[in-house]
Amino acid sequence: MSESTAAWRDTILSFRERAEKLVEAMTLEQKIAQLHGAMETIDIYALSAQAAQSGADMDQLAAQIRVERHVPAIDELGIPRFRITNGPVGVGMGDGTPSPPATSLPMTIGLAAGFDPDLAHSYGDIIGAETATLGQHVLEGPGVCLHRTTIAGRNFEYFSEDPYLTGVMAVAVAKAIQAHDVIAMGKHYVVNDQEYERFRTNVEVDEHVLRELYLLPFEMLVKDAKIAAFMSAYNRIRGVYATEYRHTLTDVLRTEWGFEGYVQSDFWSCRSAAPSLNAGMDHEMPDAKWLNEANVKAALQDTSLEIETVDRALVRRYTQMFRFGQFDRPYKPGVIDAQAHGTVARTIGSQIAVLLKNDGGLLPLNHDAGSIVIIGQSTFVDEACLGGGGSSKVTPLYTVPPLDGMQDVLRDLGCAATVTKVTVADDLSNLDEARTAAGQAGVVVLMAGLVATEGADQADANMLNDQNRMLQELLSVNPATVVVLKNSNPVLMPWIDEARAVLEVWNQGAEDGHVVADLLFGVVNPSGKVPTTYPRSEDDTLYAGKPERYPGTDEGDGYPVIRYSEGLEIGYRWFQAQGITPLFGFGFGLSYTTFDIVDVAVNAPDAGHAPVTVTATVINTGPVAGAEVVQVYLGIPVQGQPPKRLVGFQKVFVEPGESKPMTITIDAAATNHPFGVWDPGTRSFVTKPGEYAVYVGNSADNTSLAATLTVR
């Protein structure tokens, strides 16, 4: 081994210095071989088009392609095989075929409904631990694009419509993953908020909107989580592909935020050699369509690319590998503790369910309910609902189907109730059988939902296979009927007035059967809150009658252009600014108990420039233990700003009759810029003078004005 090769082994040097020494020791051919993944190059765009024409989904397309997720080792330099696994809802498709099984967790949208960073840390801890156990170096997650529409196919991988909630939860997940010496990779950078024509779509968005909404959770990941990597998106931004857009990849990410990690392309999102590397993309996956030896050498020859730029890309990635000790860790995959991690997944799942309706206190069900029948289509009653389709899908270590889970919980409770199941055909051809079973049962549990998928947005916000009609026809049969929703996205509910009790449990993953039964029988009190607004109708959405907002229009270049002309008004901000009452608003969620939030006080010695503290007392006025989420919103006195923005929240667990004080701090210097608006003149967030309203409550639509702060 040469002296220059040995130099990078010196642990006295910083991680970056070691990376620089390593790159100095590499030949040009070795450098180029490390710029990309090892998969054989394929024409993914042609294959995707063929799949779309044949009606195949993402899972069917993936089955046709053996996706390789690694960079080959260079043994003579001690560079290990770099192993990458997908996320963000567990350890998904990783390096190896077939991908090893892992714990199937609830979808990220459900995790956000927990409104609890500690819960997010537990979630990330499982993902990080299993990634490390399986010998992988990178987990592609968390995903922090926003739910601009409720029909986006990948909303299940993302947290919320709100950038602050998204950022807080994502930071907790990323920190937990990286605590296991695994590189966390935030995605998809940026405005990859829809799947429709994702390889072609161009997003036009004003700079202040980009900064205050869509970039904000990415900024929080950089500054609060010290995240090691980002994945660039498929779409164009202002006419330039995200993998070639220097404004976001360099000017914002590195110059302004100080990001020291590396940027990987989404799989096949790289569109060029020199332009991508020059803009700030560092690593092409999964193949070498662009960053191959011929292209890179040609670009170096004609000076459209400099060798320093190639070196920079490698130094950025190697620095993070040194940071997490990945050069010194032998490949020794172990065995995941399925039982221990499943127990945590069950706890997480029980804390994220949202009780949407509970007329007459139908829930929790009596432990001696007699005969119970579970009714629904196969996806939701025959097997555990594992969640969204596509590259993030986890091969589960085990699953708990609904019938088995309910029987387990009833047995543990010492109940003699019997449980049966009727699977309704997708075409509803046996609906009469279900109707008869519902009429004969003591309690009916109707299970319905939506499993979204990467690669396709929904046509609308209705559940598939005529499930709305199924519910409408069965809800009137038996007064003791509960609806359990297992959704990837908020859905329309034309049957809601006929339902006495509705529980949104999301796509739960492996522990579906246990979690739902725990909630129905009151073993656990639901405490989730809606992370993305449920509209009453499609007409209430920001894109209704506005094709330029979604799915976009051809403005002459041949590809769809999506204009974010609604500005800052997405989610609850849209509904409040337009004066539209949603079906279930952001932050809403009931409980089996009741709460009062009293003694609210706001202390602001130097409002807008120093931390503001909001104190309150949460009283459990009901019969059982539960948790309430206190939420703080701020009204910004600047033209064009929505009525409220979320700036703080805290989940408070309270015993029956107990009073518990809580404090939420709103720090003007925090990375979410709670008082700030983007100022194009100074290219920074600034706090404008004026009267700021502080609202405190338990949902965006249920707050009281706690104080008015004067900022000078």
N, C-alpha and C positions, 0 to 999 in steps of 0.2 A: 504493500500500500504506500502510495506516495505521500510526501509531507503535506501537500495541499489537500489530499483526500482525508488524511488523518485530522487536519485542523478543525473540521466541523464537529469532531467528537469532543472537543474541549468544552466541558460544562461550565467553565468560568465565563465563557462568552454568553452574550444574550441570545435569546432564541433567534432573533433576526440575524445577528452576526453569524451564528452557526449556519443558518440557511444560506447566507451569502457565500460562506466558505464552501458549502456543498455545491452550490451552483457553479462556482469558480472551477471546481474539479471535474465538471461534466463536459463531455464533447457536445458539439452542436446536435448530432444525431440523438444523443441521450436526452438532451433538453427537449427536443421536439417530441420524442416518444413519451415524455411525461406531461405534455400539454393536453392530452386527450385520453379518453377511455379506450378500452381494448376491444370493443365489439366490432365485428365486421360491418362495414358501411352498408346501409340499406336505404332505399328511397321511402322514408316513412310517410311522406306527403302523398305519394301514389297509393301506398297501402291503406292510408286513412281514407282517401277518397273512394277506393274500392269497397272498403268496409261500410262506409256511409251509404253507398249505392245499393249494397246488398242487405242493408238493415242490421249489420252486425254491430254489437256494442263494444266498449273498450275491453271488456274481459275476453271476448271472442278474438279481438284483434291481438291482444297480448298473448293469447294461447298460440298464435301463429308465429310469434317472434320470440326467439331466445335472447332476452335482453341481458347483456353482460354489464356488470356494475363495478368495474374495478379498473385500476391503472396497473400495468405489469410492474413487477419488481425489477430493480437493477442490483443484482446480488453483489457485484464487485464494488459498488459504492455503499452498500448497506441500506439501500432504499427499499422498504418493504412493499409488497403488493398492497396497494391502497384500496381498501374495501369500503363500498358505499351502499347504504341501505335506505330505502324510502321510508318516509313518514307521511303525515305527522300524527297519525292516530294509532300508533304502535309501530313495531318493527315490521315493515312491509316487505316488498320485494328487495332482497339484498343480494350480496355477492354469492352466487351459487345457484344451481338449478337442480331440483326445485328449491325455492326459498325455504329456509327452516321455519317451523312454526313458532309462534310467539303469543303473548297475551293479547287477545282482541279487546281493545278498550272502547269505551263510548266515543262517539264522534266529537270533534272539537267544538262544534256548535253547542253540544250538550255540556261540555266542560265549562264553556263561558256562562251557561245558565246557572252554574254554581256560584258565580260572583264571589269567589273565594280564592285568593292567591295561594293559600296553603294547600287547597285541593289541587290546584294547577301544579304545585311543586311535587305532590305525590304522583301525579300523572306523569310528569317529566322524569321523575325518579325511576319509575317502572321502565319507561322507554330507554333511558340512559343505561340502566343496569342490564337490560336485555340486549341492547346493542353491543355493550362491552362483553357480555357473556358469550355472544355469538361471534366475537372476534372482529367486529366491524369498526371502522374508524369514523364514519360520518353517518349522521341521521339527518335526512332531508326534512327538516321541520324545525320549528313550528311555521305554519302558514298564517300570514297576517293580512291578506287582502280583505277588503270589507264587503259586507253583504249589501251592495248597492241595489240589487234586485233580490227578490225572494226566490227567484226561479233559477239562479245560477247553479250549474251542475256541481261546482266544487265548494259551495257554501259549507257543506258538512266538514270540510277540512279547515275552514277558517272559523274565527270565533264569533264575530258580531258585526252589526251595522255601526257600532260606535268605536272610534279609534282608541279612546282611552281605555275602555274595558278590554279591547283587543290587546293593547300594549301591555297592560298590567299582567294579564293572564299569560301572555306569550313570554314575557320576561321571566316569570316564575318557571315556566316549562323549560326555557332555554338554559337557565342557570342550573336546574336540576339535571338536565341531560349532560351538560359540560362538566358537572361535578364528578362524572364517571370517566373523565378524560376522553370523551367523545365529542367530536366537532358537531355542533348544532348549526343547521343551515336554514336561515329564515327565507321564506318564499311567499309569493312569486313576485319579484321586484321588477316592475311595479304596475299598478292598475290592470292586473290580470283578473278583473272582477267578473268575467263572463267566459263561458266556454264556446259560445257561438263563433265559428270561424276564427278560432284563437290563433291559428297560424298566419292569418291574413289581416285581421282587424287592426284598424288604427284608432287610437284613443286621443281625442282632443280635450284637454282640460286646462283651465286657468291655473296659473302658478300658485295663487293663494289657496285655491281649492286643493291642489296637489299637496301643498305643505301642511295645511290645517287638518286634512282628513287622511289622504291615502298614504302619504309618506310618514305620518306621525308614528304609527306602531313600529315601523322599521327604524326610525330614529331612536325610539325607546329601547329597541333591541341592541343597537350599537352602544348607546351611552349607559344603559342600566344593566344589561346582561353581558356586555363585552362579547357579543356573539362572534363566532370565528368565521362564519361564511354566509353568503347569500346566494340564492339561485335567481338568475335573471329570467324574465318572463318570455312568453312566445310573442305577444302582441307588439304592434308598433306603438310608439308614443310620439305624437306630433310628427308623424310621417316617417319616423326612424325606428327600426327594430330595437327592442329593449336591450338586446345584446350589443348594440352599436351606439347606444345613446349616451354620449359622454357627460351630458348634463347630470343625469341621475347616477351613472356609474362612477364618475370621478368628481365632478364639481360639488355635488351634494354629499355623496357617500363618504368621500375621502377628505376633500379639502375643507368642507364645512363641518362634518360630523367627526372626523378623525378616525374613521374605520381603518383598522389595520389587518383585517382578514382578507379573504379572497372571494372572488365571484365565480361561480360555476354556471354554465348554461343549463337551462332546463333541457331535458333530453330532446335533442334535435332542434333546439331553438337557436343555435349558432347559425349565422347566415353568411359569414365571411371569415377571412383570416386576418389580414392586416387591420381593417376597420374595427373588428371586435376587440382585438388585443389593444389597439391604440385607445379605444374608448374606455377600457378598464375591465373587460371580461378577461378572466385568467385561465379558465379551464373548460374545455369542450367535453360534453358527455352526450351519448355513451360511446361515440366512435370518433373517427378522424376524417369526417367528410371535408372539413375545412382546415383544421390545424394539422394537416399531414405534412410529411417531409417535402413533397413537391411544392405545395402552396407556400409554406413558410420560407423555404429557401429562395423561391422566386421573389417573394415580397422583400426579403433581405437584400436580394440582388438588385432589385429596382428601387430600393430605399423607401418603399412605402411602409416598411417595417424596420425597426432598428433592433439590434441584438439586445440592447439594454431593456427594451420593452419585453422581450421574451424572458430575459433573466428576472425582470420585475415580477412577472406572472408566477414564476416558479418560487421565487423567494417568498412571496405572499403566502402561498400554500404551505411550503415547508416550514415557515415560521410557526404556523398554527400546529403543524404536526409535531414540531419540537416542543411547543407550549404544552401539549398534552401527552408528551412522552411516547409518541407513537413509533418512533424509530427504534426504541429500546424494548418494545413489548412483543414477545414472541406470539405467534398465532396458535392459540390453544383454546379453541371454542369449548365452552362448558355446557352445563345443563341448566335450563331455566327452572326456578322453583315455581312451578305452575300453581300450586295450591296457595302459597303465600301471596303471589302476585294477583291471583284471582280474588283473594279476600280483599285486597286493596281496591281492585277494580269494582267489586261489589259495593264497597263503601262509597267510592267516587260516584258510581251510578245512582245510588240512593239519594245523594245530595244534590243532584242536578235536575231531577224531575220537577216539572212545573205543574202545580194544581191550577188548572184554568177555570174550573167551575165545580161547585159542590153544593147544589141546592138541597136544602133540608138535611145537610150533614150525612148524605148517603155514604160517604167515605169518612173514616175507614170502615171496611166491611166487618160485620159481626163475625167473630171467630167461629161461631157455630152457625154458619150460613146455610147449612143443609146441603142442597145440591147446587153445584156451580157448573156452568157451562161456558167454555171459552169458544168464541166464534170469530172467524175471520179468514182471510185468504192465506194461502200456504206460507208466503214469505213472512207473515207476522204471527202465525200460530203453530206452525209445524216445527220450526227451527228458531234458534236464537237469531235475532235481527242484528247481523254483524256490521251493517253500515254500507257506506258508499262504495261504488264500483270504481275500477281503474287501478292506477299504479300504487295507490296507498293501501290497497286491500291487504289485510293481515290474514295469514293462514293460522287459524286458531289452534292452540294447544288442546283445548276442549271447549265444549259449549254446553249451556244449560237451556234446553227448550222450555217454552212457557208451561206446558203441562207438568213436566218433571219438576220445574222450579216451584210451582204452586203446591204440588204434593209434598215436596221437601219442607216448605215453610209451614204448611198446615200440620205436618207430622211433628215438627219441632215445637209448635204451639200446643200440641196435644189435642188438636181438633179432629172431630169425626166427620167433617164435611167431605163430600165426594166431589171429584172434579172430572168432567168429561170434556170432549172437544169436538167441534164440528168445523171441518175445513170447507169453506165456501169456494166453489170453482171461480176462476178468474172471470168467466163469462156469466157468473151468477146463476148458472143453470140449475143448481140445487138449493136455491134460496128458500124454497118451501121446507126443506129438511131443517135448515137453520131456524126458520120461523117456528116450527113445531118444537124444536129443542129449547128455544128461548121461552116459549110459553109454559113448558113443563118444569123449568128450573127455578130454584129459589133465588139465584143471583145470576145475572148474565154479564159477562165481560166481553165486550166487543173490541177486538184488536184490529187496527187499521193503520195505514201509514204510507210513507214514501221513502224509497231508497234511491237517492240521486246518484249520478255517476260522472266521473271525469269525462270530458270529451263531448258532452251534450248538455245544454240547458233544457229545462222543462218547457213544454209548449205553453203551459199556464201553471197556476198555483194549485190546481186540483190534484187530489190523489188519483192514481191510475186505476185502471180496471173497474171503473164505475163504482168505486168504494163509497162515494157519497150516496148513491142510490141504495146500496146495501145497508148503510147506517140509517138512512131515512126510513126504510121499510122495517128494520128490526127494532128501532128505538121505541116504537109504540107498542110493542108486544108485551113487555114486562116492565113494570115501574122500577124494579130493582136492577137497572141496567147501567153499567159503567162503560165509558169509552176510554180505551187506552190507545193513545197515538204514539206511533214509533216512526218519527220523521227525520229526514235529513235537512229539511227546510220548513219554515212556516207554511201552512196550507190554508186554503179556503174551507169554510165550514158552513155550508148552506143548511145543515141539519142542527146547528148549535142550539136553537130554541127548544128542540125536542129532547135534548140531552140533559139529564140531571147532574151528571158528574163527568168531567173530562180531565184526564191526566196525560200530559205530554211527557213521555220518557225518552224520546229521541231514539236513534239507533244505538242500542245499548252495548252491543258486543257480546262477549262470551257469557257474561253473568245475567243476561236478559231475564231468564225465567225466575231467578232468585230475586233480582231487584224489583221486578214488577210485583211479585207476591209480597215482598217486604213492605212495599208502599201501599198496596191495596188493603192489607190487613193491619196497618198501623204499627208494624214493627219499627218502621222509620217514618217520621213525619216529613212530607215533602217540603223543601225549602228553596227550590230553584226559582229563578226569575227569567222572564222572557228576554233573551239577548238580541232578538231581532223582531221588529214589529209584525204582527199578523194583520194584514188588511182585511176589511170586510168584503171587498170585491176587487176584481182586477182594475176596475175604473178608478180606484183610489191610489193606484201606484204612480210613481213619478214618470213612468214611461208610457202610461196609457194615452193613446192618441199622439204619441211623440216618437215615431220610429227613429228619428235622428238620435234620440237618447238610448234606445235599444229597440231592435237589434242593430241599428245603424243603417246608413244609406250610402249608396255609391255616389260620390261627389265628382266623379269623372276619372278617377284613377283605376277603377275596376274592383277595388276592395272596399269592404264596408267601413265607414267612418262612424264611430260612436262619439257623440258630443255630450260631455257632462255639463250640459247647459243648465241643469238644476242647481249648479254651484254647490253651496254648502248644505243644501236641503236634501239630505238623504235620511232614511230611517225615521226616527221620531222627530227629527228636525223638520223633515218634509211634512209630516202629518200636522205638527203644531203650527208651522208657518202657513199651511194651507187651510187651517181650521177644520181638518178632517178627523173624525173620531174613528180610531182603529178598532178592530175586533178585540185584540189584546195588545196593549201598548208595551213599549220597552220598559223593562224593570218590573213588570207586573207578575205577581204570583201569590196564590193563596196558601193557606196552611190548615192543619187540623186544629190549630189553636188560633187565638187572636192576640194582637199586639197594639200597644199604644206607644207612640214616640213623643215624649214630653220633655220639658225643661230644655228646649233647644236654645242655644246661645252661640253667638258668633263673636270671636275676639279678633280684631283686626287693627293692630297698632299702626301699621303702615301699609294699608291695603294696596295690593298690586305690586308691591316691592319687597315685602317680607311675608313669611308664612302667616296664613289665616287659620285659626283653629275653630272648628265647629264641634260643640259638645252637645250631647243629648242623653236621655235615659230611655232605654227600651224596657217596657213592662209587658210581661206575658200575662194577659188577662184571661186566658183560657185554661182548659183542663189538662193539657199535656205539654211536655217539653217540645220546643221548636226553635227555629232560627228565623230572624227577620234581617233583611238587608236594608240598612239605612243608606240613602243615596243623596248626594249633594250635587246640585246643578248651579251653573252660573249664567246669568243673563249679561251678555256683553253689549255695552252701549255704543256699538259701531254699526253704521249703516251696512245692510247686507248680511248681518249676522242673524242666525236663527234665534228663536226665543230662548232656548236653553242649550247648554252643553254639559255633559257629565264631567265632573272634576274630582269626585271622590265617592267611595262607597266602603261599607264595612258590614260583614256578616256577623251577627251577634246571636249566640246561642243562649237561650234563657229557659230556665225551669218554670213550671207553673207557679204563678204568683210572685215570681222573682222580678226584681228591678235591677238592670245592669247598665252602668254608665259607659259611654263610649266617646272617643275623640277621633275626628278626622281632620288631618292637616292638609291644607291647600297651599302648597309652596309655589310662589310665583316663579322661582328659579328651576322648577322641576322640568324634566325633559318633555312632558306633555304640554308645556306652555299654557297653564290653565287660564291665565288672564290675557294671553297673547293673541295677536292677529299678525298675519304676515304682511310686512311692509316692503313693497317692491323697491322703494328708494334706497333703503339701507340694506336690503336683502337679509332681513332678520325678523324675528318675532319681536314685536313691541307691545307695550301696555299703554293703551290710549287713556287720556283723562276722561272722567265721567262718573256716572252713578251705576255701579254694578249691583245687580240683584242676586242674592244668595237664596236658593230654594232648597228645602230639606223635606224629604218624604220617603215613600217606599216604592215609587215608580215615577217615570217621567211625567205621567198624567195625574199624579196624586202627590203634589208637593205644596207646601205653604211657604210664603215669603218669610224667610227668617230674619233677613237684614238687608239693608241697602248700604253699600260701601262707597265712599267717595274716594276716587283715585285722582290725585293731582299731578 
